[in-house]
Amino acid sequence: MMPNLKTVLVLCTGNSCRSQMGEAILNHDLAGLVRGISAGTDPQPKVADGAIAALKLAGLPTETLMPKRVEAVMTEDIDLIVSVCDNAKETCPVFPRPVKRIHLAFHDPHGEPLERFIAVRDDIRARLVPAVREALGV
């Protein structure tokens, strides 16, 4: 791993859609600068099919994506936490050391057609990447 790589935790409630897409997009668009990880305060059993399909349509890898509890990443050396839903913002646990936090709410497309997942993917890419760049100075 590169020594100056910054770790960004994308936090959501279910960790099955928005945070997973955020992780994949950060790892692709900011490769070599940022390591994106995601977690949820109450994770679902699997990544949403619509999220996987939307990421694959954009040529983004999905093989390593899997929902996990935020407690599973508490020991990671995290440089920035980005909450992507209001509930996760309110219920984000206290980490062992101070961590910079920002909040960017994105629409939850669960139960909606693939086109909505694609729109959310594009919104995440358009707003999350520049926000992370600005917050971390990368």
C-alpha positions as CSV (number, residue, x, y, z in Angstrom):
1,M,0.0,0.0,0.0
2,M,1.2,3.5,-0.8
3,P,2.3,5.4,2.3
4,N,0.3,8.6,1.5
5,L,-2.9,6.7,0.6
6,K,-5.8,8.2,2.6
7,T,-8.6,5.9,3.8
8,V,-12.2,7.1,3.3
9,L,-15.1,5.3,5.0
10,V,-18.3,5.7,3.2
11,L,-21.0,5.1,5.8
12,C,-24.7,4.2,5.3
13,T,-27.3,2.3,7.2
14,G,-27.8,-0.8,5.1
15,N,-24.3,-0.8,3.3
16,S,-26.0,-2.4,0.3
17,C,-26.3,0.4,-2.2
18,R,-25.1,4.0,-1.8
19,S,-22.1,3.3,0.4
20,Q,-21.1,0.4,-1.8
21,M,-21.3,2.5,-5.0
22,G,-19.3,5.2,-3.2
23,E,-16.5,2.7,-2.3
24,A,-16.3,1.4,-5.8
25,I,-16.2,4.9,-7.4
26,L,-13.6,6.3,-4.9
27,N,-11.3,3.3,-5.5
28,H,-11.6,3.8,-9.2
29,D,-11.7,7.5,-9.7
30,L,-9.1,8.3,-6.9
31,A,-7.0,5.2,-7.3
32,G,-3.5,5.9,-5.9
33,L,-4.7,8.7,-3.7
34,V,-7.6,7.2,-1.7
35,R,-8.6,3.8,-0.4
36,G,-12.4,3.7,-0.2
37,I,-14.1,1.3,2.2
38,S,-17.7,1.1,3.2
39,A,-19.7,-0.1,6.1
40,G,-23.2,0.2,7.6
41,T,-24.8,0.8,10.9
42,D,-27.3,-2.0,10.2
43,P,-26.0,-3.8,7.1
44,Q,-28.2,-5.8,4.8
45,P,-27.3,-9.4,3.9
46,K,-26.1,-8.6,0.3
47,V,-25.3,-5.7,-2.0
48,A,-28.4,-4.6,-3.9
49,D,-28.6,-6.1,-7.4
50,G,-29.4,-2.7,-8.9
51,A,-26.2,-1.2,-7.3
52,I,-24.1,-4.1,-8.8
53,A,-25.7,-3.6,-12.2
54,A,-25.2,0.1,-12.2
55,L,-21.5,-0.2,-11.3
56,K,-20.9,-2.9,-13.9
57,L,-22.5,-0.7,-16.6
58,A,-19.9,2.0,-15.7
59,G,-17.1,-0.6,-16.0
60,L,-16.5,-0.5,-12.2
61,P,-15.4,-3.7,-10.4
62,T,-17.8,-5.2,-7.9
63,E,-16.2,-8.5,-6.9
64,T,-14.9,-7.3,-3.5
65,L,-18.1,-5.5,-2.5
66,M,-19.9,-6.9,0.5
67,P,-22.0,-5.4,3.3
68,K,-20.2,-5.1,6.7
69,R,-20.9,-3.5,10.1
70,V,-19.2,-0.3,10.9
71,E,-17.7,-2.1,14.0
72,A,-15.7,-4.2,11.5
73,V,-13.7,-1.2,10.4
74,M,-13.3,0.6,13.7
75,T,-9.6,-0.3,13.9
76,E,-8.8,0.9,10.4
77,D,-6.7,4.1,10.1
78,I,-9.5,6.2,8.7
79,D,-8.8,9.7,7.5
80,L,-12.3,10.7,6.5
81,I,-15.9,9.5,7.2
82,V,-18.5,10.3,4.6
83,S,-22.1,9.6,5.7
84,V,-24.3,9.2,2.7
85,C,-27.7,8.9,4.5
86,D,-29.2,10.9,7.3
87,N,-29.7,7.9,9.5
88,A,-26.1,6.9,9.3
89,K,-25.1,10.5,10.1
90,E,-27.1,10.4,13.3
91,T,-26.1,7.0,14.4
92,C,-22.4,7.0,13.4
93,P,-20.4,5.5,16.4
94,V,-17.5,7.3,18.1
95,F,-14.2,6.1,16.6
96,P,-11.2,5.4,18.8
97,R,-9.5,8.6,17.5
98,P,-10.9,11.8,16.1
99,V,-11.8,11.5,12.4
100,K,-12.9,14.2,10.1
101,R,-16.5,13.8,8.9
102,I,-18.6,15.1,6.1
103,H,-22.2,14.4,5.2
104,L,-23.5,14.0,1.6
105,A,-27.1,12.7,1.4
106,F,-28.0,10.6,-1.7
107,H,-31.4,9.3,-2.7
108,D,-32.0,5.6,-1.8
109,P,-33.1,3.8,-5.0
110,H,-34.1,0.5,-3.3
111,G,-37.1,-1.0,-5.0
112,E,-36.9,1.3,-8.0
113,P,-35.9,0.5,-11.6
114,L,-32.3,0.2,-12.7
115,E,-32.4,3.7,-14.2
116,R,-32.7,5.2,-10.7
117,F,-29.7,3.2,-9.5
118,I,-27.7,4.6,-12.5
119,A,-28.9,8.2,-11.6
120,V,-27.8,7.7,-8.0
121,R,-24.4,6.2,-9.2
122,D,-23.9,9.3,-11.4
123,D,-24.9,11.7,-8.5
124,I,-22.4,9.9,-6.2
125,R,-19.6,10.2,-8.7
126,A,-20.4,13.9,-9.4
127,R,-20.6,15.0,-5.8
128,L,-18.6,12.5,-3.7
129,V,-15.3,12.5,-5.6
130,P,-14.9,16.3,-5.5
131,A,-16.0,16.5,-1.9
132,V,-13.4,13.9,-0.8
133,R,-10.7,15.6,-2.9
134,E,-11.5,18.9,-1.1
135,A,-11.8,17.4,2.4
136,L,-8.5,15.6,2.1
137,G,-6.6,17.9,-0.2
138,V,-5.9,15.2,-2.8
